[in-house]
Amino acid sequence: ASYDAGVTDLAMLKDPEVAKRFDADGDGKADLAGCVPGWGCERVIEHHLTEYGLRDTVSHNQGEYNAIIADTIARFKNGQPILYYTWTPYWVSGALVPGKDVEWLSVPYTSLPDGGTGNTEFNGKNLGFAVDSIRVVARNDFLQANPAAKKLFELAKIDINDISAENKLIADGEDSSEAIDKHVADWIAAHQAEYDGWLVEARKAAE
């Protein structure tokens, strides 16, 4: 059973009627499965609650993350609306797949704590958090000696949802070296043409 609460932007939760859809404990406020104090992300969430005028309509629940996210996933499975903080890649987005099961919410405008700056756009949405990049780091002498590897590092791109899905397999117990090698082989098999294309270009670079 899928449920669409019709919320696309965090600012929509200023409306008490909209916020009430995400009320898990009956106090009339939206329950946000949030971020553990000390992690850093809670400072951004707390800043946003004030900045976007959400203090009266949203409760920031800061329990043990795996416990509150397990409760959030259970609510989702019961067809109830959910509101939660997460990051990617992480197994949670293998369980609740962005773009399929859930949607990222945008913010009305960028505002970070202490006047911070950063790119907060991801896939055409302003997510309100500075976006990090995951990149390959290699020694210059290695890259000079291995032009094929250098080219492969430049070309290889893996969808963030695919990495979260693999994280979910690990979280579900497929965590041995053999299991992870199989995840790699399965991903390559599912993206064979793209992967083969990378290898063709990498071999050309080595000529």
C-alpha positions as CSV (number, residue, x, y, z in Angstrom):
1,A,0.0,0.0,0.0
2,S,1.6,3.3,-1.0
3,Y,0.6,6.6,0.5
4,D,1.5,10.0,-0.9
5,A,1.1,12.8,1.7
6,G,1.5,15.4,-1.1
7,V,4.4,17.2,0.6
8,T,7.3,18.3,-1.6
9,D,8.8,21.2,0.4
10,L,9.7,21.4,4.0
11,A,7.9,24.8,4.3
12,M,4.5,23.0,3.6
13,L,4.8,21.6,7.2
14,K,4.1,25.1,8.5
15,D,0.4,24.3,7.9
16,P,-0.8,22.5,11.0
17,E,-3.2,20.4,8.9
18,V,-0.4,19.2,6.7
19,A,2.0,18.6,9.6
20,K,-0.7,16.5,11.4
21,R,-0.5,13.9,8.7
22,F,2.9,12.9,10.0
23,D,1.8,12.8,13.7
24,A,2.9,9.5,15.2
25,D,2.3,10.2,18.9
26,G,-1.0,12.0,18.8
27,D,0.2,15.5,19.9
28,G,-0.9,17.1,16.6
29,K,2.7,17.9,15.5
30,A,4.6,16.2,12.7
31,D,7.1,13.7,14.0
32,L,10.5,14.0,12.3
33,A,12.8,11.0,12.8
34,G,15.9,13.2,13.2
35,C,19.5,13.2,14.0
36,V,21.4,12.1,17.1
37,P,22.8,15.0,19.2
38,G,26.5,15.4,18.5
39,W,26.5,14.1,14.9
40,G,26.4,17.6,13.4
41,C,23.3,17.1,11.3
42,E,21.1,17.9,14.2
43,R,22.5,21.5,14.1
44,V,21.2,21.9,10.6
45,I,17.8,20.4,11.4
46,E,17.4,22.6,14.5
47,H,18.4,25.7,12.5
48,H,15.9,24.8,9.8
49,L,13.1,24.4,12.3
50,T,13.6,27.9,13.4
51,E,14.5,29.5,10.1
52,Y,11.5,28.0,8.2
53,G,9.0,28.6,11.1
54,L,8.4,25.0,11.9
55,R,8.8,25.0,15.7
56,D,5.0,25.0,16.3
57,T,4.2,22.1,13.9
58,V,7.2,19.8,13.9
59,S,8.8,17.7,16.7
60,H,12.5,16.7,16.1
61,N,12.8,13.2,17.6
62,Q,16.4,12.5,18.5
63,G,16.5,9.0,19.8
64,E,19.0,6.3,18.9
65,Y,19.0,6.6,15.1
66,N,18.7,2.9,14.2
67,A,15.7,2.5,16.6
68,I,13.8,5.5,15.4
69,I,14.5,4.6,11.7
70,A,13.3,1.0,12.4
71,D,10.0,2.5,13.7
72,T,9.8,4.8,10.7
73,I,10.2,1.9,8.3
74,A,7.5,0.0,10.2
75,R,5.2,2.9,9.8
76,F,5.9,3.0,6.1
77,K,5.1,-0.7,5.8
78,N,1.8,0.0,7.5
79,G,1.0,2.6,4.8
80,Q,1.4,5.5,7.1
81,P,3.1,8.8,6.1
82,I,6.7,9.2,7.4
83,L,9.1,12.1,7.8
84,Y,12.7,11.4,8.5
85,Y,16.3,12.6,8.1
86,T,18.8,10.4,6.4
87,W,22.0,10.6,4.3
88,T,23.3,8.7,1.3
89,P,24.7,6.3,0.6
90,Y,23.3,4.4,3.5
91,W,21.2,1.2,3.9
92,V,18.1,3.2,4.9
93,S,17.8,4.3,1.2
94,G,18.1,0.7,0.2
95,A,15.0,0.0,2.3
96,L,13.1,3.3,1.5
97,V,14.3,4.0,-2.1
98,P,14.3,7.8,-3.0
99,G,12.3,8.4,-6.2
100,K,10.4,5.1,-5.7
101,D,9.2,4.6,-2.1
102,V,9.9,8.1,-0.8
103,E,10.9,11.6,-2.1
104,W,13.5,14.1,-0.9
105,L,11.9,17.3,0.3
106,S,13.2,20.6,-0.9
107,V,13.6,23.7,1.3
108,P,12.3,27.1,0.4
109,Y,15.9,28.6,0.2
110,T,19.4,27.7,1.4
111,S,20.1,28.6,5.0
112,L,22.9,26.9,7.0
113,P,23.9,27.4,10.7
114,D,26.3,30.2,11.6
115,G,26.0,31.7,8.1
116,G,27.5,28.6,6.5
117,T,27.7,28.3,2.7
118,G,27.7,25.3,0.4
119,N,26.0,23.7,-2.6
120,T,22.7,22.3,-1.4
121,E,21.3,21.3,-4.8
122,F,21.0,17.6,-5.7
123,N,19.2,16.3,-8.8
124,G,17.5,19.7,-9.3
125,K,16.2,20.0,-5.8
126,N,17.5,22.3,-3.0
127,L,17.8,19.8,-0.1
128,G,19.0,22.4,2.4
129,F,22.2,20.4,3.4
130,A,25.6,21.0,1.8
131,V,26.1,18.2,-0.7
132,D,29.3,16.1,-0.4
133,S,31.0,14.4,-3.3
134,I,32.4,10.9,-3.2
135,R,35.5,10.8,-5.3
136,V,38.5,8.5,-6.1
137,V,41.8,9.7,-4.5
138,A,45.0,8.3,-5.9
139,R,48.7,9.1,-5.8
140,N,50.0,11.1,-8.8
141,D,52.9,8.7,-9.4
142,F,50.4,5.8,-9.5
143,L,48.2,7.7,-12.0
144,Q,51.2,8.5,-14.2
145,A,52.4,4.9,-14.2
146,N,48.8,3.5,-14.8
147,P,47.0,5.6,-17.4
148,A,44.3,2.9,-17.8
149,A,43.4,3.1,-14.1
150,K,43.5,7.0,-14.3
151,K,40.9,6.8,-17.2
152,L,38.8,4.3,-15.4
153,F,38.7,6.4,-12.2
154,E,37.5,9.4,-14.4
155,L,34.8,7.4,-16.1
156,A,33.3,5.2,-13.4
157,K,30.0,6.5,-12.0
158,I,27.7,4.5,-9.8
159,D,24.2,5.7,-8.9
160,I,23.9,6.6,-5.2
161,N,20.7,4.5,-4.9
162,D,22.7,1.4,-6.1
163,I,25.3,2.0,-3.4
164,S,22.5,2.3,-0.7
165,A,21.0,-0.9,-2.0
166,E,24.3,-2.7,-1.6
167,N,24.7,-1.2,1.9
168,K,21.2,-2.7,2.7
169,L,22.5,-6.2,1.6
170,I,25.4,-5.7,4.0
171,A,23.1,-4.6,6.8
172,D,21.0,-7.7,6.1
173,G,24.0,-9.9,6.8
174,E,25.7,-10.3,3.4
175,D,28.9,-8.9,4.8
176,S,31.6,-11.4,3.9
177,S,34.3,-10.6,1.3
178,E,32.7,-13.3,-0.9
179,A,29.2,-11.7,-0.6
180,I,30.6,-8.3,-1.4
181,D,32.5,-9.7,-4.4
182,K,29.1,-11.1,-5.6
183,H,27.4,-7.7,-5.1
184,V,30.1,-6.2,-7.4
185,A,29.7,-9.0,-10.0
186,D,25.9,-8.5,-9.9
187,W,26.1,-4.8,-10.4
188,I,28.5,-5.2,-13.3
189,A,26.2,-7.8,-14.9
190,A,23.3,-5.3,-14.6
191,H,25.3,-2.5,-16.2
192,Q,27.4,-4.6,-18.5
193,A,27.4,-2.3,-21.6
194,E,28.3,0.8,-19.6
195,Y,31.1,-1.1,-17.7
196,D,32.5,-2.6,-20.9
197,G,32.5,0.9,-22.4
198,W,34.7,2.1,-19.4
199,L,37.1,-0.7,-20.0
200,V,37.4,0.1,-23.8
201,E,38.3,3.7,-23.0
202,A,40.7,2.7,-20.2
203,R,42.5,0.3,-22.5
204,K,42.8,3.0,-25.2
205,A,44.4,5.3,-22.6
206,A,47.0,2.7,-21.9
207,E,48.1,2.3,-25.6
